[in-house]
Amino acid sequence: MNPLIGITGRRFQLSLLAGADERYGDRCADSFMADFATRVAAAGGLPVHLSYDTDPAGVCEWLSAVVVTGGQDVHPARWGGDTSVVRDVDPRTDPMVHDAARDEYEIALVREALERRIPVLAVCRGLQVLNVALGGTLIADLPAGPVAHLSTEAAPTDGTADHVVAFEPGSTAASLFGVSARTNSWHHQAVDRCGTGLVVTGRTSDGVVEAVELPGAPVLGVQWHPEWMASSDPAFAWVVAEAGRRLERSFV
């Protein structure tokens, strides 16, 4: 049996679509980056798109792994940040503003997965959700520096020469990516204080956190977008393999 891999997404109003029929009004659609499902399937998993209505406890009865995807910033109220910067806009009509419903769902999903020891791959925003779910904090806006943390390059790309992540020896990240790797980068926030149990296993030369892990558990967070790397990224092979092992154990 191929393991079921849950993949998170976002929700927006159909009126955002070019040429949308006005009869749609405030009807909504759920949106998922197809690259995640494509990479999961290529690695041997069965991708399952999760809407906000998919009860975390219920769906984790069936899932063998969870992938928490990228997107808008986590609301600062979730981690003790400055809430005065939050725009009072419906996230369904502006997909780049904070989405409280998505935060609530993904944090609950991560906590449920961790409690059940379900493998988790957390990508970009997903890494930040993982950190917040465990009580960590974020850097609200990275200062400009020699390392580009908000690339203007079009996907897919393996990243620019100034964005190299170095990994901690002996870590899961190092076993997957080697001593270092050049990665893409589309983020302006990052981990500040790690949540309970999380350890940093990858950084760029300016100290920005690019990989985190939960020692003793199949949990990996990466700040870049492995689904948009031009070359094959081992993160998806890792999460599907971990999911497969969990599935096998469930039949013992």
N, C-alpha and C positions, 0 to 999 in steps of 0.2 A: 504493500500500500504506500502511496505517496503521501507525505505529511501535509496537512492543511496549514497554510501560513496566512494569518490575518494581516491585512494591510489597511492602515488608516487613511482618511482623506479629508475633504472639506465640503462645506455646503454653501451654495450661493443662489441668488434669485435668477430665474431664467431671463429676466429683463436685461441682464448684463450681456447676453449674447447678441452679436450684431444681427440686426434684422429680425429680432424676436417679435413674435406676434403680441400685440398689446393685450390680447385676451388671456395671456398667461398671468398678467397682473403680478401678484407677489408670490406666485408658485416657485418652488425651489427644486434644485437638482443637487445630487451628490456628485462630487468630482474626485477622480483618482488619477494620479500620474501613471500612465500606462507602462512606463519604463520599469517601475517596481514589479508589476506582475510579470512582465516579459523576462526580467532577470531571475525572478523566483522560479518561474516555469522552466527556464533554461537550466537551472541548477537542480531540477527534479522535484520541486515542490508544487503544490496546488494552491495558487493564490486565491484568497477570499477577501473581497472588499468589504470593509466594515463601516456601516453608517453609524451616526450618533445614537440611533435607536437600537443598536445591537447591544443588549445587556452584557457588560463585561464578564460578570460571573457566569452567565449562561453560555456565552460563546466560548469561554475558556474551558468549558467542559469538553469541547470538540477540537479546539485548535492545538497544534503541536508547536507553534511559534508565533510571535507577533513582530511585525515591522511597523515602527512609528515613524511617519514620514515628515518631510519638511513643510515649511509654510510660514505663516505670520508669527509675530512675536508672541510669547506667552504673556498673558496679562500680568502687569507688575504686582497687582494685589495678591497673586498666587505665591510670590516669593519675597514680599516685603520691599518692593521697589517703589519708585515715585509714580503715584497714580495720577498726578496732575498733568502728565504728558498724554494721557489717554484721550483720544478723540471720541466724542459721543456720536458714533456712526454705526448703523446696522451692519455687522460683518457680512451679511448675506448680500448686501448691495455694494460693498467695497471689500474685496477679498484680501486686501493688505492690512486692514485694521485688526485689532485684537478680537478674538472670537472666544467669548467666555464659555459657550457651549462646547466648543472643540476642546478647550483646556480641561473642562470638567470630565469630558468623556475619556480623553487620552490619559489623563492622570489616573483615573479610576481603572482603566484598562491595564496600565503599566503596573499598578499596585496589585491587581488581581493576578497578573502573569507572574510577578515576582513571588507572590505568596505561594503559587502553585509550582514554582520553579520551571515555568515555561520559558524557553529561550526567547530573548528579546534582542532585536537589532534596532537601534535608535539612530535616525539619520537627521543631521542638521538641527532643525527645530526639535526633532524627536530626542536628540541627545539632551537638549535643554529641558524638555518635558520630563525625561528620566531623572535628571538632576533635581528638578523642582518636586517631583513626586516623592523623592527621598529626603526632602527638606533642605535642599541646596539653594543657593542664590545665583544671580546672573549679573554680568556686566551689561548695563543697559545699552551702551553704544561704544564700540571700540574706537579709540583715538586713531587718527591717521598715523601711519608709520611706514617703515621700509618694507614690511610684509603686507601684500594686498589681501585683505580679508573680504573684499566685495568685488570680485572679478567682473569685468565687463565683457569677457569673452563669451561667445555663444557656445552652448552645449552641443555635442559632447566634447569634453576636453580633459586631458590628464593634468591640467594645471600649468601654471607659469613657473619659470625657474626660481622666482622669489617666494614661492609657496611650497616649502618642503617641510614635511612633518617627520620628526624624529621619535622613535618608539622606545619604550622601556624594555631592556633585555628581559627575556623570560615571560613577557606578557602575551596574551592572546593576540593582540594587535601585531606585535613583533613577529609572532609565528606566521601570521597571515601576510603582512606587508613587508617584512624584512626590517633592517636597521632603520631605514627611512624611506619615504615615498613622496613624490611630487603629486599634489592633489589639487583639484579644483576648489573654488571657494566662493560661496554666495551667502555670506552672513555678516551681520554687523553687531550681533550679540554673541556672548560666550559664557562659559561657566566661570563663576567667581569662586564661591565656596562650595566644595563638593558636598552632596547629600550623604546621609548615613551609609557607610560601607563602600561608597564609590571611591575609586582611585584613578588618578590621571595616568594614562599610559602613552600619551602622544601629545607633543607640543610643537609649535613652530618656533623659530629662533627668537621671536619677541616674547615668548612665554605663554602665548594664547593656547588654551586647551583645545586639542583637536581629537582626542580619543580618551574614553573612560571605560572602566570595567568594574564589575562586581566580583571580586575574588571568590572562587568556589562556586560560582553560578554562571550559567551560559548567557551572560549579558554583556553586550558590546555597544558602545555609542561612538559614532564618528561624526565630526562636524562638517565634513565635506559631503558631496553627493555621489555615492558609489554608483547609483543608477545612471548617472550622466558621464561617467568616466569613459573615455574613448576605448580604452583597453578593458579586458575582463577584470572585474574587481572581485577578490576572493570573499568579500563580506557576505555575499548571497550564498555562495557555496557553503560557507561556514554555518549560517543560520539554518539552511536546509538540512545540512548534515546533523546539526544538533537536534533539529526537530525530528529527524529520522530516528536518532538514538532514543529520544523520548518516546516516540511512537512504539518502537520495538519493546521498550521496557513495559509499556502498558499492556502488552500481550503475554508477559511472563507470569 
